[in-house]
């Protein structure tokens, strides 16, 4: 999801997609859902890196975007890191 968020942002920046609304329409997502996805880019870089290296189990990602919202919206990167540590302790 993190990699996809960066890929979509790059497509918009390169002009391959006009804007986030166009991306949402192309992917069959609501604008709100796409916003949540793109918000993953706001995570502290070290958290993003950890997420990129998590392994899928039977094709399913171990953490969904909805679970990560609390981390994304924690505020500062240090607050995100604290929430991330708490979340990791639960899985």
N, C-alpha and C positions, 0 to 999 in steps of 0.2 A: 504494500500500500504506500509506503514511504517512497519507494522508487517510482511508482506510478504517479504520485503527486508531483515529484520533481520532473518527470517526463512530460506531464500535462502542462506544467508551468512553462517548461522550455518550448513546447509546441506553441503556446500562446505568445511567448516572447519572440519567437522566430516568425510569427505571422502565419503559421500553419493553421491555427485556429483563431477566429476573430476575438473571442473572449470566453470567459468561464461559462456563460450561458450557452454558447455554441457547443462547448465541450460536453456539458450536461445533456444537451439534446442528443448529440451524437452517441453518447454512452447509455442513453436511456435512464439517466439519473435526474433527480430533482436538483434544483440549484442549491438547496440547503444541503443535500447529501454531498454534492460536489464540494461545497464550501468546507464541510467537515473533513473531507478527504484532503483538500489542499491545506487545511490547517496543520496537518502533520508536518509540513515544512517548517513550522514554528517551534518544533521540539528542539531542545539542546542538541548540538551536533553529535555528542557522544551517545545520547539516547537513540538518535536516528541510526547511528552505526550499529548499536546493539540490535535494534529491530531488524536491520538488514541481514544480520547473521543468524537470526532465530530460524530454526528449521521447521518446516511444515510437517505435520503428522497426517499421513494418509491424504495428502493434498490440501489439508486445511491449515490455515495460518494459526499459530498458537494464541494470538491476541487479535481481537477484532478492533476495528477503528473506533467503535462505540466505547470500548473499554479504555481506550487511550485518550478520550476526550478530557477526562479529569486531569490527566497529566498535561496535555496541551494547554489547558486553560488554567493551570496552576499559577501562572504569572511569570516570575523570573525563571531563568534557567536553573538556579539553585533550588527553587521551590519545585520545579519540574523533576529535578533529580531526586528530591526527597520523596515525592509521590511515586516516581518510578521504582525506587528502592522498596517502597511499601507494596507496590503492585507485584514486583518480582518475587517478593517473599510469599505471595499467595499462590504462585504456580510452580 
